């Protein structure tokens, strides 16, 4: 305990530094688009940091911008020397490389728009590597999960054959490692960009169903495994609210590159950015609602960035478009480049989600595997009812696999399928097992 208390501040500091680094890495592609537009207008990198200092969406780089500007305004450094100083602070990460590339490029007088585009392409390549590394790590993690949460309970059950009773605590002991593994997954996961906001009314509506498990428990005196299933069902209902927001956010993101390309076409024939947006027409229901909100803001002469979605990159692009519009820099090629970068980003997201589909299958079949594996052992020697073990491990693994495969525990379709499997097994498992 003393060891933990001593190292806790160091651990928390390192975790916060890693979180800040992940936030900045997620923000860099759109930041470089800001910098690219400014470079075409003859503005340097420092001016870009000044612009995002009061940004509503650049949470990580906003803090970096404040520190950079502080070195100039408070310490009296030139913008060039301040960027050199920040490059040393960020030695080893990509932001440090941006500083170094820019300052060295300024020194020798090379074309900064081209260098920034090279850095932008490199960030996409790095994102691809990060996603690939994550897939490799979680594939290795599957073996650990299999050993801990399937093989280990069976071994512990086998050791209890010498006794006529089951020690439930020993059988669920591996689940104590669940928080550690979940925390590890959270640390290694790249930021997929969701920024889910739940409003007060949605929370109030969901509160009405919370008493249901307690009422059922009181009225019917249910076994513990059925009580757990009831609470799991409530969690699934709440997950639908979040998952719906994720689905809408994905639909908006997936349609955005085509819209940016359409805006570029309108700019080519003389439209302004806002008038081009007013001309847009889409088929997607989700995107049509988003576009309607955007049009309303434009007609009211309000900021486009006031339209908020549940995915960070869309919010950042709206701020970028607004920034470009204020400068009067309605350049066709900039919007084409933006559409291309976004298309590449979306392709990488789809690729990593496709590579992680195996975990959805594992989550769905986990209750079946547990039931038949433990069922075979109980046929060798009667050791009592193991339904509680099946429920606990199946729910734990469904949440873990949801987190791994969808970057959130609120993977509604997956959780529902696991619940259905558990219900079928608990009520009809013996019939099916005897037939086999």
C-alpha positions as CSV (number, residue, x, y, z in Angstrom):
1,X,0.0,0.0,0.0
2,X,2.8,2.4,0.9
3,X,4.4,1.6,-2.5
4,X,1.2,2.5,-4.3
5,X,0.8,5.8,-2.3
6,X,4.4,6.7,-3.2
7,X,4.0,6.1,-6.9
8,X,0.4,7.3,-7.3
9,X,1.2,10.9,-8.1
10,X,3.8,9.8,-10.7
11,X,1.4,7.4,-12.2
12,X,-1.4,10.0,-12.5
13,X,1.0,12.6,-13.9
14,X,2.1,10.1,-16.6
15,X,-1.5,9.2,-17.4
16,X,-2.5,12.8,-17.8
17,X,0.6,13.5,-20.0
18,X,-0.4,10.5,-22.2
19,X,-4.0,11.7,-22.4
20,X,-2.8,15.2,-23.4
21,X,-0.5,13.7,-26.0
22,X,-3.4,11.6,-27.5
23,X,-5.6,14.7,-27.6
24,X,-3.0,16.7,-29.4
25,X,-2.2,13.9,-31.9
26,X,-6.0,13.7,-32.7
27,X,-6.1,17.5,-33.3
28,X,-3.0,17.8,-35.4
29,X,-4.5,16.9,-38.9
30,X,-7.1,19.7,-38.7
31,X,-4.6,22.1,-37.1
32,X,-2.3,21.5,-40.1
33,X,-5.1,22.4,-42.4
34,X,-5.5,25.7,-40.5
35,X,-1.7,26.2,-40.9
36,X,-1.9,25.3,-44.6
37,X,-4.6,27.9,-45.3
38,X,-2.6,30.5,-43.4
39,X,0.6,29.7,-45.2
40,X,-1.2,30.3,-48.5
41,X,-2.1,33.7,-47.2
42,X,1.4,34.4,-46.1
43,X,0.9,33.9,-42.4
44,X,3.3,31.9,-40.3
45,X,2.8,29.0,-37.9
46,X,2.8,31.3,-34.9
47,X,-0.2,33.2,-36.3
48,X,-2.1,29.9,-36.6
49,X,-1.4,29.1,-32.9
50,X,-2.7,32.6,-32.1
51,X,-5.9,31.9,-33.9
52,X,-6.7,28.7,-32.1
53,X,-5.8,30.1,-28.7
54,X,-9.5,30.9,-28.1
55,X,-10.8,27.9,-30.1
56,X,-13.8,26.0,-28.8
57,X,-12.7,22.6,-30.3
58,X,-8.9,22.5,-30.0
59,X,-8.7,21.5,-26.4
60,X,-5.2,20.1,-26.4
61,X,-3.5,22.5,-28.9
62,X,-5.3,25.5,-27.3
63,X,-3.3,24.9,-24.2
64,X,-0.1,24.5,-26.3
65,X,-1.0,27.8,-28.1
66,X,-1.4,29.6,-24.8
67,X,2.0,28.4,-23.6
68,X,3.6,29.4,-26.9
69,X,2.1,32.9,-26.9
70,X,3.0,33.3,-23.3
71,X,6.7,32.8,-24.2
72,X,6.4,35.7,-26.7
73,X,4.2,38.1,-24.7
74,X,5.5,37.5,-21.2
75,X,9.1,36.3,-21.7
76,X,9.7,38.6,-24.6
77,X,11.0,36.0,-27.0
78,X,10.5,36.2,-30.8
79,X,7.9,33.9,-32.3
80,X,10.7,32.0,-34.0
81,X,12.7,31.4,-30.8
82,X,9.5,30.6,-28.9
83,X,8.8,27.8,-31.4
84,X,12.3,26.5,-31.1
85,X,11.9,26.4,-27.3
86,X,8.6,24.5,-27.6
87,X,10.2,22.1,-30.1
88,X,12.6,21.1,-27.3
89,X,9.7,20.5,-24.9
90,X,8.0,18.3,-27.5
91,X,11.1,16.5,-28.6
92,X,10.1,12.9,-29.6
93,X,6.4,13.6,-30.5
94,X,4.9,14.8,-33.8
95,X,4.2,18.4,-32.5
96,X,7.9,18.7,-31.9
97,X,8.5,17.6,-35.5
98,X,6.1,20.3,-36.8
99,X,7.9,23.0,-34.8
100,X,11.3,21.7,-36.0
101,X,10.2,21.3,-39.7
102,X,8.7,24.8,-39.7
103,X,11.7,26.6,-38.1
104,X,14.3,24.8,-40.2
105,X,12.2,25.5,-43.3
106,X,11.9,29.2,-42.5
107,X,15.7,29.4,-42.0
108,X,16.5,28.0,-45.5
109,X,13.5,29.7,-47.2
110,X,11.6,26.6,-48.6
111,X,8.0,26.6,-49.6
112,X,6.0,26.3,-46.4
113,X,2.6,25.3,-47.9
114,X,4.3,22.2,-49.5
115,X,6.1,21.3,-46.3
116,X,2.8,21.6,-44.3
117,X,1.1,19.3,-46.9
118,X,3.9,16.8,-46.4
119,X,3.4,16.9,-42.7
120,X,-0.4,16.5,-43.2
121,X,0.2,13.3,-45.3
122,X,2.6,12.1,-42.6
123,X,0.0,12.5,-39.9
124,X,-2.4,10.3,-41.9
125,X,0.4,7.7,-42.3
126,X,1.0,7.8,-38.6
127,X,-2.7,7.4,-37.8
128,X,-2.7,4.3,-40.0
129,X,0.3,2.9,-38.1
130,X,-1.4,3.7,-34.7
131,X,-4.5,1.9,-35.8
132,X,-2.5,-1.1,-37.1
133,X,-0.5,-1.2,-33.8
134,X,-3.7,-1.2,-31.8
135,X,-5.2,-4.1,-33.8
136,X,-2.0,-6.1,-33.2
137,X,-2.1,-5.5,-29.5
138,X,-5.7,-6.4,-29.0
139,X,-5.3,-9.5,-31.0
140,X,-2.6,-10.6,-28.6
141,X,-4.9,-9.6,-25.7
142,X,-7.5,-12.1,-26.9
143,X,-5.2,-14.9,-25.8
144,X,-4.9,-13.4,-22.4
145,X,-8.6,-12.9,-22.1
146,X,-9.2,-16.5,-23.2
147,X,-6.9,-17.8,-20.6
148,X,-8.1,-15.6,-17.8
149,X,-11.9,-15.7,-18.3
150,X,-12.5,-19.1,-19.8
151,X,-9.6,-21.5,-19.1
152,X,-8.9,-20.3,-15.6
153,X,-12.5,-20.7,-14.3
154,X,-12.6,-24.2,-15.7
155,X,-9.3,-25.1,-14.0
156,X,-10.6,-23.6,-10.7
157,X,-13.8,-25.7,-11.1
158,X,-11.8,-28.8,-11.8
159,X,-9.9,-28.3,-8.5
160,X,-13.2,-28.1,-6.7
161,X,-14.2,-31.6,-7.8
162,X,-12.7,-32.9,-4.6
163,X,-15.4,-31.0,-2.8
164,X,-19.1,-31.4,-2.9
165,X,-19.7,-27.6,-2.9
166,X,-18.7,-24.7,-5.1
167,X,-16.7,-21.7,-3.8
168,X,-18.2,-19.0,-6.0
169,X,-15.6,-16.4,-4.9
170,X,-12.8,-18.5,-6.3
171,X,-14.5,-19.0,-9.6
172,X,-15.1,-15.3,-10.1
173,X,-11.6,-14.3,-8.8
174,X,-10.2,-13.7,-12.4
175,X,-12.9,-11.0,-12.8
176,X,-11.0,-8.9,-10.3
177,X,-8.4,-8.4,-13.1
178,X,-11.1,-7.0,-15.4
179,X,-10.6,-3.3,-14.4
180,X,-6.9,-3.5,-15.0
181,X,-7.3,-5.0,-18.5
182,X,-10.1,-2.5,-19.3
183,X,-7.8,0.4,-18.2
184,X,-5.0,-1.1,-20.4
185,X,-7.3,-1.1,-23.4
186,X,-8.3,2.5,-22.8
187,X,-4.6,3.5,-22.7
188,X,-3.6,1.8,-25.9
189,X,-6.7,2.8,-27.9
190,X,-6.2,5.6,-30.5
191,X,-8.7,8.4,-30.3
192,X,-11.5,7.6,-32.7
193,X,-13.0,11.1,-32.2
194,X,-16.4,10.6,-30.5
195,X,-17.5,13.5,-28.3
196,X,-20.8,12.4,-27.0
197,X,-23.0,14.8,-25.2
198,X,-26.1,13.7,-23.2
199,X,-28.6,16.4,-22.4
200,X,-30.6,16.7,-19.2
201,X,-33.9,15.6,-20.7
202,X,-32.4,12.3,-22.0
203,X,-31.0,11.6,-18.5
204,X,-34.4,12.3,-16.9
205,X,-36.2,10.0,-19.3
206,X,-33.7,7.2,-18.6
207,X,-34.1,7.6,-14.8
208,X,-37.7,6.3,-15.0
209,X,-36.6,2.8,-15.8
210,X,-34.0,2.6,-13.0
211,X,-36.5,1.3,-10.3
212,X,-37.6,-1.6,-12.5
213,X,-34.9,-4.1,-11.4
214,X,-35.6,-3.3,-7.8
215,X,-39.3,-3.8,-8.2
216,X,-38.9,-7.1,-10.0
217,X,-36.4,-8.2,-7.3
218,X,-38.8,-7.3,-4.5
219,X,-41.9,-8.9,-6.1
220,X,-40.5,-12.1,-7.5
221,X,-37.4,-12.8,-5.2
222,X,-35.2,-13.5,-8.3
223,X,-32.0,-15.4,-8.2
224,X,-28.8,-13.3,-8.3
225,X,-28.1,-14.1,-11.9
226,X,-31.5,-12.9,-13.0
227,X,-31.1,-9.7,-11.0
228,X,-27.8,-9.1,-12.7
229,X,-29.5,-9.6,-16.1
230,X,-32.1,-7.1,-15.3
231,X,-29.5,-4.4,-14.4
232,X,-27.6,-5.4,-17.6
233,X,-30.8,-4.8,-19.5
234,X,-31.1,-1.3,-18.0
235,X,-27.5,-0.6,-19.1
236,X,-28.4,-1.8,-22.6
237,X,-31.4,0.6,-22.8
238,X,-29.1,3.5,-21.8
239,X,-26.5,2.3,-24.3
240,X,-29.1,2.8,-27.1
241,X,-29.2,6.5,-26.4
242,X,-25.4,6.8,-26.7
243,X,-25.2,4.4,-29.7
244,X,-27.8,6.3,-31.6
245,X,-25.7,9.5,-31.2
246,X,-22.6,7.5,-32.4
247,X,-24.5,6.3,-35.5
248,X,-25.7,9.8,-36.4
249,X,-22.2,11.2,-35.9
250,X,-20.8,8.5,-38.2
251,X,-23.4,9.3,-40.8
252,X,-22.5,13.0,-40.7
253,X,-18.8,12.3,-40.9
254,X,-19.1,9.8,-43.8
255,X,-21.2,12.2,-45.9
256,X,-19.0,15.3,-45.2
257,X,-16.3,14.7,-47.8
258,X,-18.9,14.7,-50.6
259,X,-20.4,17.9,-49.3
260,X,-16.9,19.6,-49.1
261,X,-16.3,18.5,-52.7
262,X,-19.7,20.0,-53.7
263,X,-18.8,23.3,-52.0
264,X,-15.5,23.3,-54.0
265,X,-17.6,23.0,-57.2
266,X,-19.8,25.9,-56.2
267,X,-16.8,28.0,-55.4
268,X,-15.4,27.3,-58.8
269,X,-18.4,29.0,-60.4
270,X,-18.3,32.1,-58.1
271,X,-20.4,31.2,-55.0
272,X,-19.3,32.2,-51.6
273,X,-18.9,29.4,-48.9
274,X,-22.1,30.3,-47.1
275,X,-24.2,30.6,-50.3
276,X,-22.7,27.3,-51.5
277,X,-23.9,25.6,-48.3
278,X,-27.4,27.1,-48.8
279,X,-27.5,25.4,-52.2
280,X,-26.5,21.9,-51.0
281,X,-28.9,19.0,-51.1
282,X,-28.4,15.5,-49.6
283,X,-30.2,12.2,-49.3
284,X,-29.0,11.1,-45.9
285,X,-31.6,11.7,-43.2
286,X,-29.0,12.3,-40.5
287,X,-26.9,14.6,-42.6
288,X,-30.0,16.5,-43.8
289,X,-30.8,17.3,-40.2
290,X,-27.2,18.5,-39.6
291,X,-27.3,20.5,-42.8
292,X,-30.6,22.1,-41.8
293,X,-29.1,23.3,-38.5
294,X,-26.1,24.7,-40.4
295,X,-28.4,26.5,-42.9
296,X,-30.4,28.0,-39.9
297,X,-27.3,29.4,-38.3
298,X,-26.2,30.9,-41.6
299,X,-29.6,32.6,-42.2
300,X,-29.5,34.0,-38.7
301,X,-26.0,35.2,-39.3
302,X,-24.7,33.1,-36.4
303,X,-21.3,31.2,-36.3
304,X,-21.3,27.9,-38.2
305,X,-19.2,26.4,-35.4
306,X,-22.2,26.8,-33.0
307,X,-23.6,23.7,-34.7
308,X,-22.3,20.9,-32.5
309,X,-22.1,17.2,-33.5
310,X,-21.0,14.2,-31.4
311,X,-17.8,13.7,-33.3
312,X,-14.8,16.0,-32.8
313,X,-13.4,16.2,-36.4
314,X,-16.7,17.5,-37.8
315,X,-16.8,20.2,-35.2
316,X,-13.2,21.1,-36.0
317,X,-13.9,21.3,-39.7
318,X,-16.9,23.6,-39.1
319,X,-14.5,25.9,-37.2
320,X,-12.0,25.7,-40.1
321,X,-14.7,26.5,-42.7
322,X,-15.8,29.5,-40.6
323,X,-12.2,30.6,-40.3
324,X,-11.7,30.4,-44.0
325,X,-14.9,32.3,-44.7
326,X,-14.0,35.1,-42.4
327,X,-10.7,35.5,-44.2
328,X,-12.5,35.6,-47.6
329,X,-10.2,32.8,-48.8
330,X,-12.8,30.7,-50.8
331,X,-10.3,28.6,-52.6
332,X,-11.5,25.6,-54.6
333,X,-8.3,23.5,-54.1
334,X,-8.4,24.0,-50.3
335,X,-11.8,22.4,-50.1
336,X,-10.7,19.6,-52.5
337,X,-7.7,19.0,-50.3
338,X,-9.9,19.0,-47.2
339,X,-12.3,16.5,-48.8
340,X,-9.3,14.2,-49.7
341,X,-7.8,14.3,-46.2
342,X,-11.2,13.6,-44.6
343,X,-11.8,10.7,-47.1
344,X,-8.4,9.2,-46.1
345,X,-9.3,9.6,-42.4
346,X,-12.7,7.9,-42.9
347,X,-11.1,5.0,-44.8
348,X,-8.7,4.4,-42.0
349,X,-11.6,4.4,-39.4
350,X,-13.6,1.9,-41.5
351,X,-10.6,-0.3,-42.0
352,X,-9.8,-0.6,-38.3
353,X,-13.4,-1.2,-37.3
354,X,-13.6,-3.9,-39.9
355,X,-10.4,-5.5,-38.6
356,X,-12.0,-5.6,-35.1
357,X,-15.2,-7.3,-36.1
358,X,-13.9,-10.6,-34.8
359,X,-14.4,-9.3,-31.3
360,X,-18.1,-8.8,-31.9
361,X,-18.3,-12.5,-32.9
362,X,-16.4,-13.6,-29.8
363,X,-18.7,-11.6,-27.5
364,X,-21.8,-13.1,-29.1
365,X,-20.6,-16.7,-28.8
366,X,-19.0,-16.3,-25.3
367,X,-22.2,-17.3,-23.4
368,X,-22.6,-20.4,-25.6
369,X,-18.9,-21.4,-25.1
370,X,-19.2,-21.0,-21.4
371,X,-22.4,-22.9,-21.1
372,X,-21.2,-25.9,-23.1
373,X,-17.7,-25.9,-21.6
374,X,-19.0,-25.8,-18.0
375,X,-21.9,-28.1,-18.9
376,X,-19.5,-30.9,-19.9
377,X,-17.6,-30.5,-16.6
378,X,-20.8,-30.6,-14.6
379,X,-21.9,-33.8,-16.3
380,X,-18.6,-35.4,-15.2
381,X,-19.5,-34.5,-11.6
382,X,-22.5,-32.6,-10.3
383,X,-21.2,-29.4,-8.7
384,X,-24.4,-27.4,-8.7
385,X,-25.8,-24.4,-10.7
386,X,-23.2,-22.4,-12.6
387,X,-25.6,-19.9,-14.2
388,X,-24.2,-17.0,-12.2
389,X,-20.7,-17.7,-13.4
390,X,-21.9,-17.8,-17.1
391,X,-23.8,-14.5,-16.6
392,X,-20.9,-12.7,-14.9
393,X,-18.2,-13.7,-17.4
394,X,-20.4,-13.2,-20.4
395,X,-21.4,-9.7,-19.4
396,X,-17.8,-8.8,-18.5
397,X,-16.5,-10.0,-21.8
398,X,-19.3,-8.4,-23.8
399,X,-18.4,-5.0,-22.3
400,X,-14.7,-5.6,-22.9
401,X,-15.2,-6.7,-26.5
402,X,-17.5,-3.8,-27.1
403,X,-14.8,-1.4,-25.8
404,X,-12.2,-3.1,-28.0
405,X,-14.2,-3.3,-31.2
406,X,-16.2,-0.1,-31.2
407,X,-14.1,2.1,-29.0
408,X,-17.0,2.5,-26.6
409,X,-18.8,0.2,-24.1
410,X,-22.1,1.4,-25.5
411,X,-22.2,-1.0,-28.5
412,X,-26.0,-1.5,-28.4
413,X,-26.4,-4.2,-31.1
414,X,-23.6,-6.3,-29.6
415,X,-24.9,-6.0,-26.1
416,X,-28.5,-6.9,-27.1
417,X,-27.3,-10.1,-28.9
418,X,-25.3,-11.1,-25.9
419,X,-28.4,-10.6,-23.7
420,X,-30.6,-12.6,-26.0
421,X,-28.0,-15.5,-25.9
422,X,-27.9,-15.4,-22.2
423,X,-31.7,-15.5,-21.9
424,X,-31.9,-18.4,-24.3
425,X,-29.2,-20.3,-22.4
426,X,-30.6,-19.7,-19.0
427,X,-34.2,-20.8,-20.0
428,X,-33.6,-23.3,-22.7
429,X,-30.0,-24.4,-22.2
430,X,-30.7,-27.7,-20.5
431,X,-33.1,-28.7,-23.3
432,X,-30.6,-27.9,-26.0
433,X,-27.7,-29.5,-24.1
434,X,-29.7,-32.8,-23.5
435,X,-30.6,-33.0,-27.2
436,X,-27.0,-32.7,-28.1
